[in-house]
Amino acid sequence: MFNNKRFVKIHKENGLKIVLDTETGVNYLIYEGGYAGGITPLLDENGKPVVTPKDEIYKYLR
């Protein structure tokens, strides 16, 4: 059975993490450090948002 989380952390490294929006498939890059932070859509080499296909999202919902 899948959980009902809208956002799922799929990678973490050195103060950065990638979060997947399970409804749209869009991946977001989040930075957290000290008293600062930021969020932006993760972009591919053409400047377009990285989108996880709907049929692959299920593997992150365990």
N, C-alpha and C positions, 0 to 999 in steps of 0.2 A: 504494500500500500504506500502511495506517495504522500509526502507531507504537503501542507498548503502554504509554504513559504514563498513570498513574492521575490525576495532577493536571497541568493545563495553564494557564499564565498567559495570560489573555485581555485584560487591560487594566492599564496602569500609569500613575500620575499622582501627583506630589508625595508620595512616600513611601508611597502606598497602591497596592495591586494587587488585582485580582480574579482568583481562581483557580477553575477549573472542575474538579469531580470528574467524570471521564469515565464512571464506573460508575453514579453516582446522578443526575448532572445538576445537583446542588446547587452554587451559586456561593458562594464565601467571600471576605470582605473581610479583607485582611491589611495591618497597619500595621507598618512597620519604621523606626525612627529612633533613632540613637545606640545606647544600651544597652537600649532598650525595644522592645517589640513586642506585637502582639496579633492574634488571629484570631477571627472570628465569621461565622456564616452571613449572607449578604447578604439583607436583608428587603425585601419589597415594601410598598406603602402600607397593606396590611391586616395587616402584621406576620408574614406567612408567608414562608418561605424562597423565594428566587428559584431556580427550577429550569429549566434549559435542556432543551427537549424532546429526546428521544433522536434524532430524525431531524435535528436541527440540530447535534449534537455533532461529527459528522464533519468539519464545516468548520474546526474548531479542531485537528484531528489531522493536519494536513499537515506 
